[in-house]
Amino acid sequence: MPRASRPDLKEWAEQAHRTTVGVADMLGVPTEAYARDPMSLVPALQGWVARAPLDEFGHPDWLALHEDLLCCLSDFLIQRHGAHWQVERDSATSTGYRYVIEATGADGRTRRLDPAGIVRREIAALPIEITRMLATAELELRLTPQPVEDT
């Protein structure tokens, strides 16, 4: 992903989408199929991470996997749920900001999430489950109706 001293939201969003389309292409998912339905990437992506020799990964491999999953997760939320990228101040980063995904939930409230955090949690809970990662993000953003709990 691009790094800059000032946030360039448009470039960030375009690069994340290009990365996702590149992953889809690498996995044999036609661009048109992905554009029609972002879920079309899920089986191929799951097969890819399931076959990846994670125990042989070095630091650069983990960074590349993290970036690919971050882009795929974010683009899924954008394509399927109309989410969008935003810039959020973050004094803990060297740039002073980070990119987050923002979406309006089924309850009408707008929420943000850090897709990098979702991906980090998924990678920490091996084996990587793509549907769990997507569902976690949807749940945190409340993009699907929540069940009513009995009281």
N, C-alpha and C positions, 0 to 999 in steps of 0.2 A: 504494500500500500504506500502511496506517496507520503513523504514527510515534508513539512514546510514550517516556517516560523509563524506564518499566519494560516488560519484554517481556510482551505479551499474546498468548500462543501460540494460544489458541483463536480470538481475533479475527483474527489474522494468517492462520491456516489457512482460516477461513470467507471472508475477503475474497479470498484467492487463488483459492479455488474459485468464488466469485461472478464474479470477473473472467474466469476461464476459460469459465464458462457463458455470460457475456455475449459473449465473443469468438465462441464457437460459434454463438450466436444471430445475431450480426451477420453471420456467414459462411453462414448458412442451414443449419447442422447442428442438427437437433432435439435438445432436451435429453435426450429419452428415448434417442435413438441414441447420444449421447455417454455417457450413464450406462451403457448396455449394453456399449459398446466405445469406450474413449478413442481408439483408432486411427481412429475415424470422423472425427475432427477433422483428421487429418494432411493429406489431400489439399486440403481447403479452406484450411487454414492455409498450406500450401506455395504454393498459387495466389495467395493474398493477398500473401505476402511477395515472390513473384516479380513481381507486377504493381505493387508499391509503388514510387513514384518516389523511391527512396532518395537519388539524387543531388540531390534538391530538399529533403530533410529538414533541418529546423532542429533545434536542441538539444531543444526540447520534444517534437518528433516522435520523435527517437531514444530519449528517456526513456520515452515511451509505448510504443514498440515493444519496448523492453527489458523493461518491466514486463509487457506482455502475453505475451511469449515466456517470461519467467521463471515466470509463473503457469501457463501451458499446460504447460511442461516439468514443473514440480513436481506439478501435478494429474495428469498422465499417470503419473508415478512412483507417486503415491498410489493412483490408481484401478487401475492395471494390476499393480503389484507390492507393494501394501500398505505402501509407504513412509509416513513421517510427518514432520511438521515438528518440529524441536528448536531450542533456543536455545543458542548457543555464545558464550562470552566472546570479545571481540575488542577489544583496547585501541586498535586503529587506527581504530575508528569513533567517531563523536561520542556514540553511545549506550552504548558499551562492550560491545555484543553484536551478533550478527547471527543471522538465521534460516537454518538449514541443513536439508537433507533427510537423513533417516536411514533405512536399509533393511538388511535381512539378505540377504546375497548367496547365490548358489547353493551356496557353500562353507560356509554357516552362520555366517559372520563378519558382524558389524554394522559398517557403514561410514557415513560422512557425506560429503556434498558440498555445495558452495555453488552452487545453481542460477544465481545471478547471474554467477558466474565462467564457467560453461558457456555461458550466453547471450552474455557479452562475447566469448568466444573465437569463437563462431559468427558474431557480427556482424563481427568483425575479419577473418573468412575469407570475404568475399563471393564468390559469391552465397550467401545464407542457404539452408541445406538442413535442413529440419525433421527428416527421418529421421536425418541425421548427428548433429544435436543430441541427439535422443533416444537414439541408439545410443551416443554418447559418455557420456552419463549412465549408461546401463545398464552399460556397460563399466567405468566408474569405480567403480560400486557392486557390480560383479560379480554382476549380477542374472540373467545367463544363464550357462550352463555355459561354461567357458573351454576352448578346444582344447588338447590335450596336445601340447607341442612335442617333436619328436624330438631326442634328445640324442646 
